[in-house]
């Protein structure tokens, strides 16, 4: 693992890439952000993906084997404020026993602002102009992708807790349905339908 070398001062993303052998992530981050042939990914999601890659590399370097779904769950346990402190402490101790310096690893996590600085200042990347219809479609896909991600995380969490005997070990089915209710008329829409039709078609003047 290396740190800053001679020459101009590098961004944190560059230093972390070098340290964990993630050099190929530079091109990946740019492609996902600008949507190079795919749906564009937000800076916050890019930071999460990058940090999970850092965590995965640290676990792998320590000689441990963790599946991608476990890395996702592990990262959430370490960073999500909604996770109980006892669960976070337990995971940290497990990592430390496996030879992972989790304090050191977490200090290498980056924020979405750091990702933005890297993409714009180092890779000179910028977002292309987009058609309003394309923007709606992209936002709809983002919501659907996040719903799918929530489903996967929930399924992984239930399986992990069931295997640990912390909840009854059963075959659970998880459903994530994102819906919206118009504050004016009370109409209930699946989010995709609402976006496709350009919002609720009720008369806003009828609001009480």
RODRENLUM-779971 format. One line per 4 residues: their letters; for each residue x, y, z of N, C-alpha, C. Coordinates in Angstrom, 3 decimals, decimal comma, padded with zeros to 6 digits. Atoms other than C-alpha are relative to their C-alpha. Example, Ala and Ser with C-alpha at 12.3 -4.5 7.8 and 13.67 -1.06 7.14 Angstrom:
as) 000,890 -001,190 000,000 012,300 -004,500 007,800 000,900 001,200 000,000  -000,820 -001,190 -000,060 013,670 -001,060 007,140 -000,770 001,090 000,730
END
This chain:
xxxx) 000,830 -001,190 000,000 000,000 000,000 000,000 000,871 001,249 000,000  -000,814 -001,197 000,105 001,282 003,451 -000,865 -000,807 001,218 000,355  000,663 -001,260 -000,297 000,519 007,025 000,014 000,503 001,025 -000,989  -000,418 -001,048 000,906 001,393 010,386 -001,527 001,426 -000,209 -000,460
xxxx) -001,342 000,047 000,538 004,416 010,297 -003,803 000,407 001,408 -000,384  -000,468 -001,319 000,387 006,490 013,144 -005,121 -000,864 000,534 -001,123  000,828 -000,614 001,022 004,831 015,610 -007,464 -001,131 000,774 000,627  001,112 -000,781 -000,495 001,617 017,541 -007,159 -000,822 -000,767 001,009
xxxx) 000,815 000,631 -001,023 -000,676 016,888 -004,264 -001,203 -000,675 -000,652  001,089 000,751 000,592 -003,194 014,199 -005,166 -001,240 000,055 000,877  001,248 000,019 -000,758 -006,815 013,954 -004,122 -000,054 -001,251 000,864  000,149 001,154 -000,881 -007,932 011,565 -001,410 -000,410 -001,234 -000,801
xxxx) 000,438 001,142 000,795 -009,648 009,365 -003,999 001,195 -000,671 -000,674  -001,187 000,569 000,641 -006,353 008,905 -005,865 000,857 -000,762 001,005  -000,840 000,652 -001,014 -004,461 008,072 -002,673 -000,625 -001,311 000,466  000,680 001,210 -000,460 -007,094 005,558 -001,553 000,028 -001,070 -001,089
xxxx) -000,091 000,957 001,108 -007,140 003,944 -005,001 001,349 -000,716 000,022  -001,343 000,585 -000,030 -003,382 003,404 -004,788 000,160 -000,932 001,195  -000,197 000,764 -001,224 -003,551 002,129 -001,253 -000,662 -001,363 -000,053  000,770 001,250 000,009 -006,149 -000,558 -001,946 -000,011 -000,693 -001,366
xxxx) -000,048 000,632 001,314 -005,310 -001,397 -005,560 -001,281 000,169 -000,785  001,287 -000,262 000,661 -008,453 000,213 -006,946 000,161 000,969 -001,169  -000,281 -000,961 001,063 -006,863 002,094 -009,850 -001,038 -000,035 -001,111  000,993 000,105 001,075 -009,473 000,792 -012,311 -001,306 000,699 000,344
xxxx) 001,231 -000,669 -000,408 -012,159 002,586 -010,307 -000,105 001,419 -000,550  000,067 -001,355 000,545 -011,222 005,957 -011,816 -000,881 000,058 -001,224  000,811 000,058 001,217 -012,667 005,081 -015,197 -001,434 -000,410 000,319  001,339 000,473 -000,362 -015,592 003,290 -013,570 -000,825 001,126 000,611
xxxx) 000,723 -001,105 -000,634 -016,559 006,290 -011,428 -000,456 001,023 -001,031  000,353 -000,981 001,033 -016,485 008,616 -014,416 -001,121 -000,522 -000,883  001,006 000,577 000,899 -018,488 006,264 -016,632 -001,369 -000,056 000,669  001,288 000,111 -000,693 -021,183 005,708 -013,994 -000,602 001,368 000,270
xxxx) 000,517 -001,337 -000,310 -021,447 009,416 -013,166 -000,589 000,665 -001,233  000,492 -000,676 001,203 -021,831 010,671 -016,737 -000,984 -000,870 -000,773  000,934 000,880 000,681 -023,874 007,639 -017,793 000,520 -000,421 -001,356  -000,630 000,416 001,247 -021,492 006,328 -020,435 -000,614 -001,309 -000,492
xxxx) 000,692 001,171 000,517 -023,931 003,974 -022,135 -000,887 -000,690 001,017  000,837 000,588 -001,049 -025,737 003,234 -018,862 -000,737 001,101 000,737  000,686 -000,965 -000,865 -027,995 004,913 -016,328 001,030 000,714 000,864  -000,948 -000,754 -000,816 -026,155 007,680 -014,479 -000,200 -000,323 001,478
xxxx) 000,016 000,295 -001,436 -025,297 007,076 -010,829 000,307 001,274 000,768  -000,203 -001,209 -000,786 -025,512 009,793 -008,180 001,351 -000,041 000,704  -001,283 -000,099 -000,704 -022,402 011,024 -006,392 -000,058 -000,728 001,342  000,131 000,685 -001,293 -023,722 009,689 -003,081 000,090 -001,517 -000,177
xxxx) -000,070 001,444 000,251 -024,223 006,215 -004,551 001,404 -000,408 -000,428  -001,378 000,291 000,402 -020,779 006,380 -006,139 000,924 -000,065 001,215  -000,818 000,014 -001,210 -019,236 007,211 -002,760 -000,238 -001,287 000,781  000,313 001,252 -000,698 -021,044 004,252 -001,192 000,657 -001,189 -000,699
xxxx) -000,604 001,098 000,749 -019,905 001,896 -003,972 001,518 -000,026 000,181  -001,450 -000,080 -000,142 -016,325 003,122 -003,699 000,437 -000,423 001,404  -000,342 000,352 -001,382 -016,270 002,817 000,091 -000,176 -001,494 000,252  000,187 001,445 -000,138 -017,652 -000,709 -000,124 001,146 -000,755 -000,667
xxxx) -001,150 000,626 000,653 -014,838 -001,557 -002,556 001,238 000,102 000,891  -001,111 -000,170 -000,948 -012,350 -000,159 -000,027 -000,110 -001,027 001,120  000,226 000,957 -001,078 -013,876 -002,274 002,741 000,259 -001,425 -000,476  -000,202 001,339 000,550 -013,898 -005,360 000,518 001,485 -000,295 -000,193
xxxx) -001,438 000,187 000,212 -010,223 -004,856 -000,392 000,721 -000,196 001,323  -000,639 000,122 -001,310 -009,263 -004,418 003,268 -000,252 -001,377 000,608  000,345 001,324 -000,514 -011,098 -007,607 004,255 000,774 -001,072 -000,764  -000,717 000,977 000,830 -009,531 -009,490 001,344 001,503 -000,004 000,342
xxxx) -001,428 -000,096 -000,328 -006,021 -008,222 002,201 000,311 -000,645 001,346  -000,196 000,607 -001,321 -006,528 -009,489 005,749 -000,158 -001,524 -000,056  000,124 001,443 000,152 -007,142 -012,969 004,367 -001,383 -000,540 000,242  001,368 000,447 -000,227 -010,878 -013,062 004,973 -000,747 -000,041 -001,327
xxxx) 000,816 000,117 001,205 -013,493 -014,030 002,397 -001,423 000,420 000,343  001,347 -000,505 -000,262 -016,712 -012,021 002,366 -000,708 000,194 -001,328  000,773 -000,155 001,216 -019,410 -012,198 -000,297 -000,408 001,456 -000,176  000,382 -001,375 000,297 -020,512 -009,000 -002,022 -001,215 000,429 000,814
xxxx) 001,181 -000,348 -000,783 -023,901 -009,121 -000,282 000,366 000,220 001,461  -000,429 -000,193 -001,385 -022,115 -009,466 003,058 000,724 001,320 000,172  -000,686 -001,283 -000,051 -019,927 -006,453 002,269 -001,020 001,124 000,079  001,060 -001,001 -000,013 -023,073 -004,452 001,590 -000,605 000,110 001,404
xxxx) 000,573 000,020 -001,343 -024,561 -005,504 004,931 001,001 000,491 001,030  -001,046 -000,412 -000,929 -021,249 -005,003 006,729 000,206 001,508 -000,044  -000,180 -001,444 000,149 -020,831 -001,483 005,339 -001,153 000,759 000,646  001,166 -000,661 -000,599 -024,366 -000,564 006,361 000,072 -000,043 001,524
xxxx) -000,118 000,131 -001,456 -023,741 -001,870 009,878 000,998 001,004 000,564  -001,057 -000,884 -000,481 -020,617 000,247 010,190 -000,322 001,483 -000,169  000,200 -001,414 000,337 -022,021 003,476 008,743 -001,414 000,520 000,202  001,398 -000,431 -000,084 -025,817 003,534 009,115 -000,359 000,372 001,435
xxxx) 000,381 -000,463 -001,343 -027,084 005,575 012,081 -001,159 -000,796 000,570  001,148 000,765 -000,474 -030,164 003,344 012,266 000,389 -001,362 000,582  -000,467 001,284 -000,520 -028,064 000,279 013,137 000,362 000,156 001,473  -000,273 -000,090 -001,432 -027,802 -000,457 016,862 001,499 000,035 000,264
xxxx) -001,415 -000,139 -000,348 -024,516 000,408 018,526 000,610 -001,367 000,318  -000,526 001,316 -000,365 -024,147 -003,146 019,831 000,356 -000,806 -001,241  -000,297 000,710 001,245 -024,332 -004,572 016,293 001,264 000,548 -000,647  -001,180 -000,620 000,596 -021,752 -002,082 015,070 001,267 -000,399 000,749
xxxx) -001,163 000,379 -000,813 -019,391 -002,850 017,960 000,366 -001,456 -000,245  -000,259 001,427 000,234 -019,774 -006,590 017,390 000,700 -000,219 -001,341  -000,618 000,139 001,314 -018,915 -006,254 013,700 001,424 000,530 -000,002  -001,349 -000,566 -000,059 -015,927 -004,047 014,453 000,967 -000,976 000,667
xxxx) -000,859 000,957 -000,698 -014,560 -006,611 016,881 000,301 -001,212 -000,871  -000,220 001,122 000,908 -015,047 -009,389 014,328 001,058 000,358 -001,045  -000,969 -000,440 000,998 -013,103 -007,373 011,767 001,401 000,101 000,597  -001,297 -000,148 -000,658 -010,331 -006,578 014,223 000,643 -001,357 000,266
xxxx) -000,534 001,349 -000,220 -009,980 -010,266 015,106 000,481 -000,625 -001,307  -000,408 000,520 001,305 -009,672 -010,963 011,369 001,229 000,719 -000,552  -001,192 -000,726 000,433 -006,771 -008,527 011,139 -000,279 001,279 -000,769  000,354 -001,236 000,697 -008,656 -005,546 009,693 000,048 001,166 000,975
xxxx) -000,040 -001,218 -000,809 -007,752 -002,145 011,171 -001,159 000,875 -000,448  001,213 -000,638 000,491 -011,283 -000,830 010,842 000,045 001,519 000,158  -000,127 -001,453 -000,139 -010,433 002,644 012,176 000,768 000,581 -001,177  -000,808 -000,432 001,138 -007,803 002,958 009,470 -000,814 -000,054 -001,284
xxxx) 000,817 000,159 001,205 -010,198 001,673 006,820 -001,070 001,090 -000,079  001,061 -001,005 000,015 -013,014 004,020 007,828 000,547 001,404 -000,250  -000,602 -001,306 000,276 -010,623 006,962 007,715 000,255 000,184 -001,495  -000,203 -000,062 001,445 -010,153 006,099 004,029 -001,316 000,080 -000,764
xxxx) 001,281 -000,176 000,675 -013,878 006,279 003,273 -000,100 001,440 -000,520  000,118 -001,322 000,612 -014,767 009,214 001,021 -001,448 000,458 -000,017  001,332 -000,584 000,092 -017,749 011,548 000,764 -000,350 000,249 -001,467  000,392 -000,290 001,381 -019,746 012,408 -002,321 000,671 001,269 -000,514
xxxx) -000,710 -001,200 000,433 -018,066 015,836 -002,354 001,412 -000,339 -000,460  -001,342 000,422 000,377 -014,679 014,099 -002,496 -000,007 -000,662 -001,372  000,139 000,625 001,307 -015,845 012,006 -005,432 -000,167 001,072 -001,084  000,240 -001,086 000,967 -017,061 015,163 -007,187 001,298 000,739 -000,326
xxxx) -001,279 -000,696 000,209 -013,705 016,897 -006,680 000,920 -000,824 -000,887  -000,846 000,883 000,809 -011,889 013,897 -008,124 -000,461 -000,020 -001,458  000,515 000,113 001,358 -014,163 013,595 -011,152 000,177 001,289 -000,798  -000,050 -001,263 000,734 -014,180 017,284 -012,056 001,407 000,572 -000,096
xxxx) -001,337 -000,603 000,004 -010,630 018,313 -011,107 001,065 -000,913 -000,581  -001,026 000,933 000,461 -008,635 015,170 -011,885 -000,355 -000,578 -001,376  000,404 000,629 001,263 -010,625 013,497 -014,672 -000,675 000,975 -000,954  000,594 -001,045 000,843 -012,105 016,762 -016,008 -001,334 -000,463 -000,576
xxxx) 001,290 000,512 000,445 -015,509 015,090 -016,211 -001,105 001,014 000,282  001,163 -000,871 -000,213 -018,811 016,938 -016,524 -001,231 -000,713 -000,522  001,250 000,640 000,412 -022,432 015,943 -016,914 -000,483 000,573 -001,322  000,548 -000,497 001,267 -023,915 016,172 -020,418 -001,369 000,620 000,224
xxxx) 001,346 -000,556 -000,065 -027,026 018,247 -021,036 -000,990 -001,113 -000,333  000,973 001,067 000,225 -030,158 016,139 -020,974 -001,377 000,553 -000,296  001,377 -000,327 000,326 -033,674 016,243 -022,332 -000,853 -000,198 001,257  000,862 000,154 -001,183 -036,399 016,772 -019,652 -000,633 -001,384 000,106
xxxx) 000,602 001,335 -000,032 -038,023 013,479 -020,664 001,029 -001,040 000,434  -001,052 000,918 -000,413 -034,710 011,691 -020,262 000,252 000,111 001,502  -000,220 -000,209 -001,427 -034,344 013,233 -016,820 -001,070 -000,733 000,819  001,072 000,691 -000,715 -037,751 011,895 -015,706 000,231 -001,503 -000,034
xxxx) -000,238 001,433 000,135 -036,924 008,441 -017,039 001,167 -000,435 000,880  -001,165 000,331 -000,821 -033,551 008,490 -015,294 -000,359 000,004 001,483  000,399 -000,069 -001,403 -035,095 009,566 -011,994 -000,888 -001,184 000,373  000,868 001,148 -000,258 -037,727 006,846 -012,296 000,844 -001,264 000,178
xxxx) -000,875 001,172 -000,099 -035,036 004,236 -012,880 000,807 000,022 001,296  -000,752 -000,111 -001,246 -033,080 005,566 -009,906 -000,842 -000,458 001,185  000,890 000,412 -001,088 -036,081 005,162 -007,585 -000,215 -001,504 -000,026  000,230 001,437 000,116 -036,730 001,673 -008,916 001,244 -000,788 000,409
xxxx) -001,240 000,678 -000,376 -033,080 000,726 -008,498 000,205 000,036 001,515  -000,146 -000,104 -001,450 -033,040 002,008 -004,929 -000,984 -000,918 000,713  000,983 000,921 -000,590 -036,214 000,045 -004,179 000,524 -001,435 -000,077  -000,573 001,335 000,137 -034,536 -003,070 -005,542 001,156 -000,220 000,951
xxxx) -001,128 000,089 -000,931 -031,453 -002,340 -003,488 -000,491 -000,186 001,433  000,580 000,151 -001,335 -033,587 -001,947 -000,364 -000,504 -001,419 000,209  000,496 001,375 -000,100 -035,184 -005,305 -001,086 001,155 -000,971 000,235  -001,157 000,892 -000,137 -031,785 -007,001 -001,475 000,620 000,120 001,388
xxxx) -000,592 -000,215 -001,324 -030,419 -005,435 001,719 -000,875 -000,624 001,084  000,925 000,552 -000,989 -033,535 -006,427 003,662 000,055 -001,519 -000,001  -000,081 001,466 000,091 -033,380 -010,005 002,387 001,289 -000,508 000,635  -001,290 000,392 -000,560 -029,680 -010,201 003,299 -000,004 000,130 001,522
xxxx) 000,065 -000,228 -001,447 -030,384 -008,774 006,763 -000,807 -001,091 000,689  000,836 001,047 -000,588 -033,178 -011,259 007,462 000,734 -001,336 000,018  -000,741 001,258 000,074 -030,997 -014,144 006,319 001,122 -000,029 001,047  -001,100 -000,078 -000,964 -028,067 -012,973 008,461 -000,509 -000,162 001,431
xxxx) 000,554 000,083 -001,349 -030,205 -012,516 011,566 -000,597 -001,367 000,276  000,544 001,344 -000,161 -031,951 -015,842 010,979 001,093 -001,019 000,245  -001,127 000,925 -000,176 -028,632 -017,681 010,646 000,645 000,155 001,371  -000,604 -000,264 -001,303 -027,432 -016,029 013,844 -000,941 -000,349 001,155
xxxx) 000,955 000,351 -001,037 -030,562 -017,123 015,723 -000,606 001,190 000,716  000,532 -001,205 -000,641 -031,555 -013,535 016,492 -001,457 000,244 -000,376  001,420 000,037 000,329 -034,888 -013,964 014,696 -000,300 -001,438 -000,445  000,331 001,351 000,447 -036,794 -017,107 013,723 000,486 -000,192 -001,437
xxxx) -000,577 000,288 001,316 -035,076 -018,698 010,737 -001,089 -000,557 -000,907  001,077 000,384 000,905 -037,776 -018,767 008,088 000,335 000,461 -001,423  -000,126 -000,429 001,391 -038,102 -018,319 004,323 -000,873 001,244 -000,156  000,757 -001,250 000,055 -039,131 -014,619 004,215 000,004 000,575 -001,419
xxxx) 000,101 -000,722 001,267 -040,362 -012,794 001,122 -000,089 001,487 000,307  -000,055 -001,444 -000,233 -039,634 -009,069 000,942 -000,585 000,724 -001,214  000,587 -000,796 001,068 -041,709 -006,606 -001,095 000,239 001,476 000,302  -000,210 -001,441 -000,133 -040,776 -002,964 -001,641 -000,818 000,689 -001,081
xxxx) 000,912 -000,661 000,934 -043,519 -000,866 -003,253 -000,023 001,490 000,318  -000,057 -001,447 -000,224 -042,856 002,874 -003,570 -001,234 000,637 -000,617  001,236 -000,617 000,460 -046,149 004,754 -003,821 -000,053 001,440 000,489  000,163 -001,400 -000,372 -047,177 008,397 -003,627 -001,481 000,322 000,125
xxxx) 001,383 -000,454 -000,186 -050,369 010,100 -002,415 -000,037 001,506 -000,225  000,138 -001,432 000,285 -051,399 013,462 -003,826 -000,570 000,709 001,222  000,462 -000,741 -001,167 -051,763 015,961 -001,013 -001,245 000,809 -000,268  001,182 -000,775 000,349 -054,562 017,706 -002,906 -001,265 -000,859 -000,061
xxxx) 001,217 000,799 000,204 -056,983 014,955 -003,950 000,054 -001,366 000,674  -000,120 001,280 -000,679 -055,642 011,922 -002,095 000,193 -001,196 -000,910  -000,200 001,110 000,944 -055,063 009,871 -005,254 001,308 -000,723 000,315  -001,138 000,868 -000,328 -052,660 006,957 -004,743 000,606 -000,528 -001,307
xxxx) -000,662 000,437 001,225 -050,072 006,230 -007,456 001,275 -000,789 000,320  -001,366 000,530 000,005 -047,140 003,871 -007,904 000,901 001,107 -000,543  -000,853 -001,120 000,374 -044,195 006,254 -008,287 000,271 000,026 -001,501  -000,279 000,039 001,434 -043,471 005,066 -011,861 -001,167 000,577 -000,793
xxxx) 001,174 -000,516 000,701 -047,051 005,823 -012,948 -000,109 001,509 000,145  000,089 -001,443 -000,251 -046,970 009,276 -011,356 000,988 000,759 -000,875  -001,008 -000,672 000,812 -043,755 010,202 -013,150 -000,324 -000,099 -001,482  000,329 000,191 001,416 -044,909 008,756 -016,483 -001,078 000,977 -000,462
xxxx) 001,101 -000,877 000,414 -048,065 010,905 -016,495 000,249 001,460 000,356  -000,351 -001,392 -000,275 -046,270 014,047 -015,338 -000,619 000,561 001,259  000,585 -000,453 -001,254 -047,755 014,215 -011,840 -001,493 -000,282 000,066  001,443 000,229 -000,160 -051,297 014,071 -010,508 -000,773 000,953 -000,910
xxxx) 000,760 -000,812 000,953 -053,894 015,313 -012,996 -001,230 000,662 000,630  001,135 -000,665 -000,651 -056,301 016,680 -010,370 000,156 001,517 -000,125  -000,017 -001,460 000,050 -057,164 020,387 -010,232 000,510 000,535 001,315  -000,593 -000,509 -001,232 -054,884 022,013 -007,693 -000,827 001,072 000,667
xxxx) 000,832 -001,056 -000,579 -057,412 024,776 -007,207 -001,025 -000,552 000,968  000,998 000,602 -000,882 -059,634 022,277 -005,400 000,511 -000,217 001,397  -000,586 000,267 -001,316 -057,253 022,086 -002,466 -000,749 000,772 001,069  000,756 -000,641 -001,071 -058,977 022,808 000,802 000,885 000,961 000,758
END
